[in-house]
Amino acid sequence: MPYFAGDTLDDIMRDALDAIIADGERVTSSRRGGDNRELAGVLLELRNPRARLSRTETRGRPFSALGEFCWYMAGRDDLAFIEHYIPTIYRQDAEEGVLRGAYGPRLVGSWRSNQLAHVVKLLIERPQTRHAVIQLFDAGDLQTGQRDVPCTCTLQFLRRGNQLRAIAHMRSNDVYLGLPHDVFCFTLLQEWVARRIGIEPGTYTHVAGSLHLYDRNDIQAQAYLDEGFQSTLSPMPPMPLDAPEASLQALLEAEELLRVGGEVATAEQIAARVNPFWADLVRLLVAHHYYVSGQQDAIAIVLDRMTSHVYDPYLTWQQERSPYAAPE
């Protein structure tokens, strides 16, 4: 089994890309991204789950990943929501404006009850449980003929000592576009669950049945490898222990206000009443609003209000990019 471990997202991404380019098996496909090179049965381990952001100019994009996290945690499956952050990519798999394989309804909705709430309850009541598993892929997904089938099979949480480990099992994973978003969303979820039960996040493990690089992303992937990364940047700051549930709801409220109505002033009021960790996430969404509405100059206001300077380079890069460029 190919195994890649590191302290940061960039560490494991770079090693995995190098290996796929050097040794990946050629796969011909008419689906989605098309022809690709693949490693099968891959294990990736991120030792520091807070180092979930790429520190490169090529892949350092927290805005679309944070938007996707909000889409999950709001329990939504509508194309309109996610296209605000990730234009066009999901469109080919939508049916009547809905992604039938969307994670949100399966994670926190009524698909199999609120699985996330059940897992938190289990981990509190039975700290050593091995039952804290969220199922996202279902056998029925292959029987309906639906276009969108979840790439993630399960998310498992193991409470060991004062740490919460997380293990994601993927049937399929695009190493260049999909992996950075998956690691961001799942480790942020891991840390949120850890804070709900009052402990620290531990190692994040990512298992992919197929880890692949599409031919159409070859040039971009090589540019990412050639670029290197900025080792002076720090991981995201720790999520606070206080009020993780209420803080998440505040983030989701601000996200909707910005996406639907562009209500920056109200979003800033929400940011003012939550812990600085969550306030910074709200302000990243404010910056994204300024970006998509062509108000890049206003991102300077966001930069001045951020608590953690770890996000400064991402905001600066966004100021310099065309508003018509896709967030990816």
C-alpha angles and dihedrals in degrees: 000000000000108000128195123179133175147143095251140037089248092055094058096036094053093048092047093048092048090052095047092048091048102038109009117134116239113249123188113209138168092196127099109313096016127213117020148159117250145196114199127215098014127178120200124183125196109195095191109042091189089066086076098130125082111241094211130099089233099054102016098111115132094167101074092039092051090047090053091049089054090048089055097044093046088058092236131152102177121124093218092064098051095039088064086070105022111032122205101349096096096036097088092058098044120108116202090340095309133107103217092196095050114141098220100076090042094048103043105359135081099277091106097352118277098318094183093055090047092052092050090050091049093050091051096046098037109026096183095047122138090195096082094111129138115205117212104160116062131191088237090065089074095048101055098059091232117164097226115063119174114254091203116076102183144348115212127192124200121190107208119168109317094335137083114217120199129204123191120196113202127189090198135009134182103216097205105041106014105039098061091051094045093050092047095048098041096045091047087051089047091053092046092053090046090053091047089060095038103250141104127270114251134193119334116218123195120193119190124188088198121018108182146170117215116226090234089064097047095104093045092048092051090049089053091052092046093050098061117198141270106257092189093073118097131222119263112285118261117278108245121249094228121094101340092165096050091043092053091051089051090052091050091048092052091046092056093046090053098042097045103033109009089237099170096162093055091045089053089052088055091048090053093058100048133071114282091252091061093036089060090052090051089051092050086059090048089053090050089052090053090048098051092043092053096249099125092149089066091061086080087070090055091049090055092051100047116112098202118053091204088092096050098094092050091051091046092051090050091053089058098047129092114258088226094061116101114254090241 
